[in-house]
Amino acid sequence: MSSQSGPENTPQPTDLSQDLRAAGLAALTPLTVGLLLLDGYILLDEVGVVLAVLAAGGALFWWRRRHGRWFPPELSTRALVGVAVVAAVLTAFTIL
């Protein structure tokens, strides 16, 4: 049995803008989850952390169901901007 990859297993090349959107998503996702946990702790101590874990898990589950993958090949700029806005709101809340 050979382990050669056929055309169905060959990944499609991406352009630079898609790679930058994927890198931005990879950077913003853990930042946003961390900020959500921090804000939960600031507001409600341990109960807030538990609620934040549930909210982050639900959001990540929703993202995976909506896009089919963690990093979809056709990630839109709108989706990345939405994650960036959520991160900015959580950052502002943490600072204030």
C-alpha positions in Angstrom: 0.0 0.0 0.0 1.6 3.3 -1.1 1.3 6.5 0.8 1.3 8.8 -2.2 -1.1 11.6 -2.1 -3.5 12.0 -5.0 -5.2 15.1 -6.2 -8.0 14.8 -3.6 -5.4 15.0 -0.8 -3.4 17.9 -2.1 -4.1 21.2 -0.3 -5.1 24.1 -2.4 -2.7 27.1 -2.4 -3.8 30.2 -0.6 -3.0 33.8 -1.3 -1.3 36.2 1.1 -4.5 37.9 2.2 -6.0 34.6 3.3 -2.9 33.7 5.2 -2.9 37.1 7.0 -6.6 36.6 7.9 -5.8 33.1 9.3 -2.9 34.5 11.3 -5.0 37.3 12.6 -7.7 34.8 13.7 -5.1 32.6 15.3 -3.8 35.6 17.3 -7.2 37.0 18.3 -8.9 33.8 19.4 -6.8 33.1 22.5 -6.6 36.8 23.3 -10.4 37.1 23.2 -10.9 33.9 25.3 -8.4 35.1 27.8 -10.0 38.5 28.1 -13.4 36.9 28.6 -12.0 34.8 31.4 -10.3 37.8 33.0 -13.5 39.9 32.8 -15.5 37.1 34.2 -13.1 36.9 37.2 -13.2 40.6 37.7 -17.0 40.7 37.7 -18.0 37.5 39.6 -14.8 35.8 40.9 -14.9 32.0 40.5 -18.5 31.9 39.3 -17.6 34.4 36.6 -14.7 32.2 35.4 -17.0 29.2 35.1 -19.6 31.3 33.2 -16.8 32.7 30.9 -15.5 29.2 30.2 -19.1 28.1 29.2 -19.5 31.2 27.1 -16.1 30.8 25.4 -16.8 27.1 24.7 -20.2 27.9 23.3 -18.7 30.6 21.0 -16.0 28.3 19.8 -18.6 25.5 19.2 -20.8 28.0 17.2 -17.8 29.2 15.1 -16.9 25.6 14.2 -20.5 24.7 13.3 -20.9 27.9 11.2 -17.7 27.7 9.3 -17.1 23.9 9.2 -13.5 24.3 10.3 -11.5 26.3 12.8 -9.6 28.0 9.9 -11.9 27.9 6.9 -10.1 28.3 3.5 -12.5 31.1 2.6 -12.4 33.1 5.8 -14.0 36.5 5.2 -12.7 39.8 6.4 -16.0 40.4 8.0 -15.6 37.4 10.3 -12.1 38.6 11.3 -13.4 42.1 12.0 -16.1 40.7 14.1 -13.6 38.8 16.3 -11.4 42.0 16.5 -14.4 44.1 17.6 -15.3 41.6 20.4 -11.6 41.6 21.5 -11.6 45.4 21.5 -14.8 45.6 23.5 -13.4 43.1 26.1 -10.1 45.0 26.2 -11.9 48.3 26.8 -14.0 46.7 29.6 -10.9 45.2 31.2 -9.1 48.6 31.2 -12.0 50.5 32.5 
